[in-house]
């Protein structure tokens, strides 16, 4: 599945949209992370990350035009978003180039504000 997604991304243009890349949240007794992307005109936004082998996970819109998802992770992972079928990055603090030449975001737990 990861290979199929990566090959599909080779032909897509990665766009950048503005938004807070991530912020720490408390999820009861577990520490968590909330990833957000500002896409007020979007109809559907998903997160794809190395946490689940880049399987698409739907995000929920909030009233400010951002979409968000809350995760629990205490280790580094990579991720990107699909906004209405287009691959996008938020203004993530850290990025890297994957093995197919695509820029993706990197979440580093020690660097969460």
Backbone as JSON, one array per atom type, in Angstrom:
{
  "sequence": "XXXXXXXXXXXXXXXXXXXXXXXXXXXXXXXXXXXXXXXXXXXXXXXXXXXXXXXXXXXXXXXXXXXXXXXXXXXXXXXXXXXXXXXXXXXXXXXXXXXXXXXXXXXXXXXXX",
  "N": [[0.83, -1.19, 0.0], [1.93, 1.25, 0.82], [3.83, 1.64, -1.19], [2.21, 1.97, -3.44], [0.85, 4.35, -2.79], [3.04, 6.11, -2.66], [4.03, 5.98, -5.31], [1.87, 7.09, -6.63], [2.03, 9.67, -5.68], [4.26, 10.65, -6.94], [3.6, 11.94, -9.34], [2.2, 14.13, -8.52], [1.82, 17.54, -7.58], [3.21, 19.06, -4.83], [1.67, 21.16, -2.66], [1.8, 24.03, -0.54], [0.09, 25.08, 2.28], [-1.11, 27.55, 4.56], [-1.05, 27.35, 8.15], [-1.2, 26.28, 11.54], [1.25, 23.98, 12.28], [1.45, 21.87, 14.21], [0.33, 21.2, 17.53], [0.76, 20.65, 20.98], [-1.41, 18.67, 22.95], [-3.45, 17.71, 25.72], [-4.59, 14.53, 26.45], [-6.35, 13.42, 28.5], [-5.03, 11.04, 30.59], [-2.99, 10.47, 28.91], [-0.39, 11.84, 26.92], [-0.76, 13.75, 23.97], [-0.93, 14.6, 20.47], [-2.04, 17.17, 18.37], [-2.66, 17.52, 15.07], [-2.95, 20.01, 12.63], [-4.39, 21.65, 9.78], [-4.9, 24.45, 7.78], [-7.61, 24.89, 5.85], [-10.03, 26.24, 4.69], [-11.93, 26.07, 2.58], [-12.13, 23.47, 1.91], [-13.55, 20.22, 1.24], [-13.04, 17.65, 2.05], [-10.57, 16.27, 4.09], [-7.65, 14.46, 4.7], [-5.25, 12.67, 6.72], [-2.11, 11.26, 6.15], [0.24, 9.08, 7.34], [3.39, 7.82, 8.65], [2.8, 6.42, 10.88], [0.75, 4.61, 10.49], [1.39, 3.23, 8.2], [0.89, 4.94, 6.06], [-1.85, 4.94, 5.51], [-4.94, 6.39, 4.73], [-6.52, 8.7, 6.9], [-9.41, 10.19, 8.01], [-9.92, 13.65, 8.72], [-11.26, 16.13, 11.01], [-13.27, 19.05, 10.55], [-12.97, 22.33, 12.03], [-14.49, 25.28, 13.52], [-12.99, 27.44, 12.7], [-12.02, 27.11, 10.17], [-9.95, 25.37, 9.94], [-8.67, 22.03, 9.79], [-8.47, 19.14, 11.8], [-6.78, 16.58, 13.68], [-6.36, 14.29, 16.3], [-3.72, 12.6, 17.81], [-1.93, 9.94, 19.42], [1.33, 9.71, 20.17], [4.66, 9.0, 20.89], [6.97, 9.08, 19.52], [9.09, 9.88, 16.71], [7.63, 10.65, 13.53], [6.6, 10.63, 10.07], [4.57, 12.64, 7.85], [1.79, 13.73, 5.75], [-0.8, 15.64, 4.12], [-3.98, 15.13, 2.48], [-5.96, 17.17, 0.68], [-9.04, 17.53, -0.47], [-8.32, 15.58, -2.36], [-5.81, 16.46, -3.24], [-2.34, 16.49, -2.65], [-0.88, 17.94, 0.17], [1.14, 20.03, 2.28], [1.32, 21.31, 5.59], [2.57, 24.27, 7.19], [4.93, 22.94, 8.28], [7.31, 22.45, 10.86], [9.58, 20.85, 10.54], [10.92, 19.17, 7.74], [11.45, 16.58, 5.3], [12.98, 14.96, 2.49], [11.49, 12.33, 0.88], [12.13, 8.89, -0.2], [11.25, 8.95, -2.8], [11.52, 11.47, -3.71], [9.71, 13.36, -2.81], [8.65, 16.06, -0.75], [8.0, 15.82, 2.68], [6.36, 16.2, 5.86], [7.89, 16.12, 9.13], [7.34, 14.92, 12.29], [8.62, 15.63, 15.41], [8.77, 14.66, 18.61], [10.14, 15.91, 20.79], [10.34, 18.51, 20.0], [7.93, 19.83, 20.12], [5.96, 22.7, 20.63]],
  "CA": [[0.0, 0.0, 0.0], [2.82, 2.41, 0.89], [4.45, 1.81, -2.5], [1.18, 2.5, -4.33], [0.65, 5.76, -2.44], [4.25, 6.85, -3.03], [4.07, 6.1, -6.75], [0.83, 8.04, -6.99], [2.49, 11.01, -5.31], [5.32, 11.11, -7.84], [3.08, 12.82, -10.36], [1.42, 15.22, -7.94], [2.54, 18.71, -7.11], [2.97, 19.29, -3.41], [1.4, 22.57, -2.37], [1.89, 24.4, 0.85], [-0.95, 25.97, 2.77], [-0.74, 28.04, 5.88], [-1.75, 26.78, 9.3], [-0.34, 25.83, 12.62], [1.58, 22.62, 11.92], [1.0, 20.98, 15.26], [0.42, 21.73, 18.88], [0.57, 19.6, 21.98], [-2.67, 18.68, 23.69], [-3.55, 16.68, 26.74], [-5.7, 13.61, 26.19], [-6.57, 12.71, 29.76], [-3.79, 10.6, 31.21], [-1.97, 10.29, 27.86], [-0.02, 13.02, 26.14], [-1.1, 13.54, 22.57], [-0.57, 15.64, 19.52], [-3.12, 17.54, 17.45], [-2.16, 18.06, 13.81], [-3.96, 20.85, 11.99], [-4.08, 22.29, 8.5], [-5.92, 25.46, 7.49], [-8.15, 24.67, 4.51], [-11.42, 26.6, 4.93], [-12.82, 25.75, 1.48], [-12.03, 22.03, 1.63], [-14.7, 19.36, 1.51], [-12.55, 16.43, 2.7], [-9.14, 16.33, 4.39], [-7.15, 13.25, 5.36], [-3.86, 12.6, 7.13], [-1.4, 10.03, 5.83], [1.47, 9.14, 8.16], [4.14, 6.59, 8.83], [2.26, 5.72, 12.05], [-0.13, 3.52, 10.05], [1.82, 2.86, 6.84], [0.33, 5.91, 5.11], [-3.26, 4.74, 5.2], [-5.68, 7.64, 4.86], [-7.38, 8.85, 8.08], [-10.19, 11.43, 7.87], [-9.78, 14.69, 9.74], [-12.52, 16.83, 11.28], [-13.16, 20.51, 10.46], [-13.41, 23.13, 13.17], [-15.2, 26.48, 13.09], [-12.07, 28.47, 12.2], [-11.56, 26.78, 8.82], [-8.87, 24.4, 10.0], [-9.03, 20.62, 9.96], [-7.58, 18.63, 12.84], [-6.83, 15.19, 14.13], [-5.59, 14.1, 17.52], [-3.0, 11.33, 17.8], [-1.05, 9.65, 20.55], [2.61, 9.18, 19.69], [5.82, 9.53, 21.62], [8.16, 8.92, 18.69], [9.12, 10.62, 15.44], [6.95, 10.07, 12.37], [6.43, 11.52, 8.92], [3.16, 12.76, 7.47], [1.33, 14.75, 4.81], [-2.26, 15.72, 4.06], [-4.67, 15.21, 1.2], [-7.06, 18.13, 0.77], [-9.86, 17.31, -1.67], [-7.57, 14.75, -3.31], [-4.5, 17.02, -3.58], [-1.35, 16.36, -1.59], [-0.46, 19.23, 0.72], [1.83, 20.1, 3.57], [1.12, 22.55, 6.31], [3.89, 24.9, 7.37], [5.55, 22.12, 9.32], [8.61, 22.92, 11.36], [10.64, 20.01, 9.99], [10.55, 18.38, 6.56], [12.51, 15.79, 4.68], [12.66, 14.44, 1.16], [11.39, 10.87, 0.98], [12.92, 8.15, -1.19], [10.71, 9.21, -4.14], [11.76, 12.86, -4.04], [8.63, 14.21, -2.32], [8.85, 16.69, 0.56], [6.99, 15.45, 3.66], [6.57, 16.74, 7.2], [8.42, 15.23, 10.14], [6.98, 15.26, 13.65], [9.64, 15.25, 16.38], [8.11, 14.95, 19.88], [10.9, 16.8, 21.67], [10.29, 19.85, 19.45], [6.56, 20.38, 20.18], [5.9, 23.89, 21.5]],
  "C": [[0.87, 1.26, 0.0], [3.43, 2.7, -0.48], [3.45, 2.42, -3.48], [0.96, 3.98, -4.07], [1.85, 6.59, -2.9], [4.34, 7.02, -4.54], [3.04, 7.09, -7.25], [1.3, 9.47, -6.74], [3.58, 11.54, -6.24], [4.81, 12.13, -8.85], [2.33, 14.02, -9.82], [2.33, 16.36, -7.5], [2.19, 18.91, -5.65], [2.81, 20.78, -3.19], [1.53, 22.81, -0.88], [0.75, 25.34, 1.18], [-0.57, 26.41, 4.16], [-1.58, 27.38, 6.96], [-0.75, 26.36, 10.33], [-0.01, 24.37, 12.38], [1.16, 21.61, 12.98], [1.11, 21.69, 16.59], [0.12, 20.62, 19.85], [-0.78, 19.78, 22.66], [-2.61, 17.59, 24.74], [-4.77, 15.82, 26.43], [-5.94, 12.77, 27.44], [-5.24, 12.34, 30.36], [-2.67, 10.4, 30.19], [-1.65, 11.63, 27.21], [-0.33, 12.73, 24.69], [-0.65, 14.7, 21.73], [-1.79, 15.91, 18.65], [-2.47, 18.15, 16.23], [-3.28, 18.84, 13.16], [-3.45, 21.36, 10.65], [-5.23, 23.25, 8.2], [-6.35, 25.29, 6.03], [-9.65, 24.95, 4.56], [-12.39, 26.22, 3.81], [-12.84, 24.26, 1.14], [-13.32, 21.3, 1.98], [-14.28, 18.09, 2.26], [-11.04, 16.52, 2.87], [-8.76, 15.05, 5.13], [-5.68, 13.42, 5.72], [-3.32, 11.25, 6.69], [-0.07, 10.1, 6.57], [2.14, 7.78, 8.24], [3.65, 5.81, 10.06], [1.41, 4.52, 11.65], [0.14, 3.13, 8.6], [1.12, 3.67, 5.76], [-1.09, 5.57, 4.64], [-4.0, 6.02, 5.55], [-6.59, 7.63, 6.09], [-8.09, 10.2, 7.96], [-9.97, 12.36, 9.04], [-11.11, 15.4, 9.9], [-12.3, 18.34, 11.18], [-13.56, 21.17, 11.77], [-14.02, 24.43, 12.64], [-14.29, 27.56, 12.51], [-11.54, 28.18, 10.79], [-10.38, 25.83, 8.79], [-9.45, 23.0, 10.16], [-8.03, 20.05, 10.95], [-7.81, 17.16, 13.11], [-5.94, 15.08, 15.35], [-5.01, 12.69, 17.52], [-2.25, 11.16, 19.11], [0.22, 9.03, 19.97], [3.73, 9.82, 20.49], [7.11, 9.35, 20.82], [8.0, 9.68, 17.37], [8.34, 9.88, 14.36], [6.85, 11.1, 11.27], [4.97, 11.53, 8.52], [2.96, 13.79, 6.38], [-0.19, 14.69, 4.78], [-2.74, 15.58, 2.63], [-5.89, 16.09, 1.43], [-7.82, 18.05, -0.54], [-9.07, 16.59, -2.76], [-6.21, 15.27, -3.7], [-3.57, 16.9, -2.38], [-0.87, 17.72, -1.14], [0.31, 19.04, 2.0], [1.36, 21.36, 4.27], [2.49, 23.19, 6.48], [4.62, 24.21, 8.52], [6.96, 22.62, 9.63], [9.76, 22.16, 10.74], [10.1, 19.24, 8.78], [11.74, 17.54, 6.14], [12.04, 15.38, 3.3], [12.63, 12.92, 1.28], [12.15, 10.21, -0.17], [12.42, 8.33, -2.61], [10.84, 10.68, -4.53], [10.67, 13.83, -3.6], [8.97, 14.8, -0.96], [7.69, 16.29, 1.46], [7.35, 16.05, 5.01], [7.13, 15.67, 8.13], [7.99, 15.76, 11.51], [8.05, 14.74, 14.59], [9.09, 15.63, 17.76], [8.83, 15.95, 20.77], [10.78, 18.26, 21.24], [8.91, 20.47, 19.47], [6.54, 21.58, 21.11], [4.97, 23.68, 22.67]]
}
